[in-house]
Amino acid sequence: MKALFGGLLGVLLVLGLGLASLFVLQRRLIYFPDPSVPGLPSVDREAGLKEVFFDSGDGVQLRAWHNPALPGAATVLILHGNGGHRGGRLDLIRHLLGLQLGVFALDYRGYGGSAGTPSESGLYTDAKAAVDWLESRGFDRLVYFGESLGTGVAVELALRRPPSKLVLQAPFDSLAAVGARAYPFLPVDWILRDRFASLEKIDRVEASLLILHGVDDRIVPIAHGRRLFDQAREPKRFIAIEGAGHNDLRLVGDRFFNPLDDFLVP
């Protein structure tokens, strides 16, 4: 019995240390920032896209690309996913500029040359600072475009600072649900600090909503997007894109961009 008790205690100790390590290091499993400053191609500079610097609400210096909206046009605030930086969203930026919309492509703290390290509260603070920057310069007709992890940021921001429209690309209902699916053997709901609980918030968002989700998404299954859609207020539209997964959603071309265009510029 003594040996059995000692062995059980050892197993529990190892499990406890493992969970403690996961608790401390969990953000390295959530955020995959590219901290390098993305180069801005000359063709985009010539089109009017410029790099801007501004401080977040807690003093962290952030970077973004901005192309001002024409009078009467909306500005699309791009809140990207958990990997890379704004440079990986040039296809979207160029498309939106082609619609004669303004664009503000934010790099959260830790991404794309912005200072600091990412966290849920930090990303919320950064997104709010971007809205403050835009509105202080007269750009107050805003659309929030959230991509993957950025959908959690966009939903929270829509509660704090309501936009005219909200676009969610491959959204999850909560990060805890995504984590539990990826790590079914771990008590994710118990140890997770950054939760991005969009399902608990979406019914309070008053903006017109468009959700675009790939039918073959294996990272954030389409059921997540449908649950958000079912909970959201009208007006709303859900686009299920056949043959698309999570990271290739915009690569389907017109099947992604046509409904986006109709929503943004009806």
Order of alpha helices (4+ residues) and beta strands (2+ residues): alpha-alpha-beta-alpha-beta-beta-beta-beta-alpha-beta-alpha-beta-alpha-beta-alpha-alpha-beta-alpha-beta-alpha
